[in-house]
């Protein structure tokens, strides 16, 4: 009975994490040029295998290997003008994930062009379990949320391979 209650609680907690991201995507996919999609993990893995085999570019091969480490991917891209204050909704999403759902901000970068990139992850038992990346440009914002099962060292190794090419 304790095992059943533990599994039920775990399922509730895990789905609650998804609810914050799902709600954000549901809200921000509205609009003619706004797009949201969900790609199942098996399809992500299949596409990464095919892409890595078909590509001759070393940069692309590293990216496809990284993609192969991801599970289900959710994405939304929207025009900032379609929403009253899109930057505050992104800030609220990241705050909620980091404050209440165990995510940690691993990177926040501003490019010379003024674009902002934020990477936050849920790191548990020495593995990255979920990651959320938000790219905010002048006119468009893109959020990518993915389940993952890789160590920080594996991610660092793949990023270093990409930088070294």
C-alpha positions as CSV (number, residue, x, y, z in Angstrom):
1,X,0.0,0.0,0.0
2,X,2.9,2.4,0.8
3,X,4.4,1.7,-2.5
4,X,1.2,2.4,-4.3
5,X,0.8,5.7,-2.5
6,X,4.4,6.6,-3.2
7,X,4.0,6.0,-6.9
8,X,0.8,8.0,-6.9
9,X,2.5,10.9,-5.2
10,X,5.5,10.7,-7.6
11,X,3.2,10.7,-10.6
12,X,1.3,13.7,-9.3
13,X,4.6,15.6,-8.7
14,X,6.0,14.8,-12.1
15,X,2.8,15.7,-13.9
16,X,2.6,19.0,-12.0
17,X,6.0,20.0,-13.4
18,X,4.6,19.4,-16.8
19,X,1.5,21.4,-16.1
20,X,3.4,24.7,-15.6
21,X,5.1,24.2,-19.0
22,X,1.9,22.9,-20.7
23,X,-0.1,25.9,-19.4
24,X,2.6,28.3,-20.7
25,X,2.6,26.7,-24.1
26,X,-1.2,26.5,-24.2
27,X,-1.4,30.3,-23.5
28,X,1.3,31.3,-25.9
29,X,0.4,29.2,-28.9
30,X,-2.5,31.5,-29.7
31,X,-2.1,33.7,-32.7
32,X,-1.7,33.2,-36.4
33,X,2.1,32.9,-36.5
34,X,2.5,31.2,-33.2
35,X,3.4,27.5,-33.3
36,X,3.5,24.8,-30.6
37,X,4.5,21.2,-31.0
38,X,5.3,18.1,-29.1
39,X,7.7,15.4,-30.4
40,X,7.6,12.0,-28.6
41,X,10.9,10.7,-27.3
42,X,11.1,7.7,-29.7
43,X,10.7,10.0,-32.6
44,X,13.4,12.4,-31.3
45,X,15.8,9.4,-31.0
46,X,14.9,8.1,-34.4
47,X,15.5,11.5,-36.0
48,X,18.8,11.9,-34.2
49,X,20.1,8.6,-35.4
50,X,19.0,9.3,-39.0
51,X,20.5,12.8,-38.8
52,X,23.8,11.7,-37.4
53,X,24.2,9.0,-40.0
54,X,23.2,11.3,-42.9
55,X,25.2,14.3,-42.0
56,X,28.8,14.9,-43.0
57,X,29.1,18.1,-40.9
58,X,30.8,17.4,-37.6
59,X,28.9,20.2,-35.9
60,X,25.6,18.7,-37.0
61,X,26.7,15.2,-35.8
62,X,27.4,16.5,-32.3
63,X,24.0,18.3,-32.2
64,X,22.3,15.1,-33.4
65,X,24.1,13.1,-30.6
66,X,22.9,15.7,-28.1
67,X,19.4,15.4,-29.5
68,X,19.7,11.6,-29.1
69,X,20.0,12.1,-25.3
70,X,16.7,13.9,-25.1
71,X,13.2,12.4,-24.5
72,X,9.9,14.1,-25.3
73,X,10.4,17.6,-26.6
74,X,7.8,20.4,-26.3
75,X,8.3,23.7,-28.1
76,X,6.4,26.9,-28.6
77,X,7.5,30.0,-30.6
78,X,5.4,33.1,-30.6
79,X,5.4,36.7,-31.7
80,X,6.0,39.0,-28.7
81,X,3.5,41.6,-30.1
82,X,0.7,39.1,-29.6
83,X,1.0,39.4,-25.8
84,X,0.8,42.3,-23.5
85,X,4.1,41.6,-21.6
86,X,5.7,38.5,-22.9
87,X,9.0,39.1,-21.0
88,X,7.1,39.0,-17.6
89,X,5.4,35.7,-18.5
90,X,8.8,34.1,-19.3
91,X,10.2,35.5,-16.0
92,X,7.2,34.1,-14.1
93,X,7.6,30.7,-15.8
94,X,11.3,30.4,-15.0
95,X,10.7,31.7,-11.4
96,X,8.0,29.1,-10.8
97,X,10.1,26.3,-12.2
98,X,13.1,27.3,-10.1
99,X,11.3,28.2,-6.9
100,X,8.7,25.5,-6.7
101,X,9.8,22.6,-9.1
102,X,13.5,22.1,-8.3
103,X,14.9,23.6,-11.5
104,X,18.2,25.5,-11.4
105,X,19.4,28.3,-13.7
106,X,22.5,27.1,-15.4
107,X,23.0,29.8,-18.0
108,X,21.7,33.2,-19.0
109,X,23.3,34.9,-21.9
110,X,22.7,38.2,-23.8
111,X,24.0,38.4,-27.3
112,X,25.4,41.6,-28.9
113,X,22.2,41.9,-30.9
114,X,20.2,42.0,-27.7
115,X,18.8,38.5,-27.8
116,X,18.6,36.6,-24.5
117,X,19.0,32.9,-23.9
118,X,18.2,31.2,-20.6
119,X,18.9,27.6,-19.7
120,X,17.4,26.0,-16.6
121,X,17.5,22.3,-15.7
122,X,16.1,19.9,-13.2
123,X,19.2,18.0,-11.9
124,X,18.5,14.9,-9.8
125,X,20.7,12.1,-8.8
126,X,23.7,13.3,-10.8
127,X,21.5,13.4,-14.0
128,X,19.8,16.2,-15.9
129,X,16.2,15.1,-16.0
130,X,14.6,18.0,-17.7
131,X,15.8,21.1,-19.4
132,X,14.1,24.3,-20.5
133,X,15.7,26.8,-22.9
134,X,14.1,30.2,-23.7
135,X,15.4,32.4,-26.5
136,X,14.0,35.9,-26.5
137,X,14.6,37.9,-29.6
138,X,13.3,41.4,-30.4
139,X,10.1,40.2,-32.0
140,X,9.9,36.5,-31.2
141,X,10.3,34.2,-28.1
142,X,11.0,30.5,-28.4
143,X,10.7,28.0,-25.5
144,X,12.0,24.4,-25.8
145,X,11.3,22.0,-22.9
146,X,12.8,18.5,-23.0
147,X,13.1,15.4,-20.8
148,X,16.6,14.2,-20.6
149,X,18.7,11.5,-19.0
150,X,22.3,12.7,-19.2
151,X,25.0,13.8,-16.8
152,X,26.4,17.2,-16.7
153,X,29.7,15.8,-17.8
154,X,28.1,14.2,-20.9
155,X,26.5,17.6,-21.7
156,X,29.8,19.4,-21.2
157,X,31.6,16.9,-23.4
158,X,29.1,17.4,-26.2
159,X,29.3,21.2,-25.9
160,X,33.1,21.1,-25.8
161,X,33.1,19.0,-29.0
162,X,30.8,21.5,-30.6
163,X,33.1,24.4,-29.6
164,X,36.2,22.6,-30.7
165,X,35.0,22.2,-34.3
